[in-house]
Amino acid sequence: MITTLKGRPNLNGELLFDDYKISLRNDPGLIGMIIMGFGFLSFASGFSLYSHYHSTDLFDQIIYPFNFSLCVCTVFYLIIKYSKAKKMHDKEFKPEDIKTVYIAKTKRNTKIRFVLNDDFEQYFKFKSDVRCDKLISFLKDSEVEIINI
């Protein structure tokens, strides 16, 4: 039986596992649409900045450059997130492929970071519940090196 855990990795991911393997899935298409939206805002704010470049109005001298730089920084940040989300999309591995698992538990959340033998590394944050405990017991039964933080 496949168990699904919704987590918060780079975007909108889930972790699926059964008695044999673990699968990581992410939806990088959604972040691509967000990049397009902020790209359009960057273009529009850049055009506004250019058309009000010689203005002496305080609003034009502060708000337009701030808006433009904020949109451009957001686009670059989202492009970095997109590349990480694309890298993680549909990754499958078996317990023997795992080098180390780092687990940090709190009352509400469990943070799990997988480090594989090929140096692929992914971080997840889950709600602490029965399914998350089932994943941890699956990892312990598979004799994976677990480091509790």
Secondary structure, DSSP 8 states (H G I E B T S, - for coil): --EEEEE-SSSSEEEEE-SS-EEEE--HHHHHHHHHHHHHHHHHHHHHHHHTTT---HHHHHHHHHHHHHHHHHHHHHHHHHHHHHHHTTEEE-GGGEEEEEEEE-SSEEEEEEEETTS-EEEEEEE-SHHHHHHHHHHHHTT--EEE-
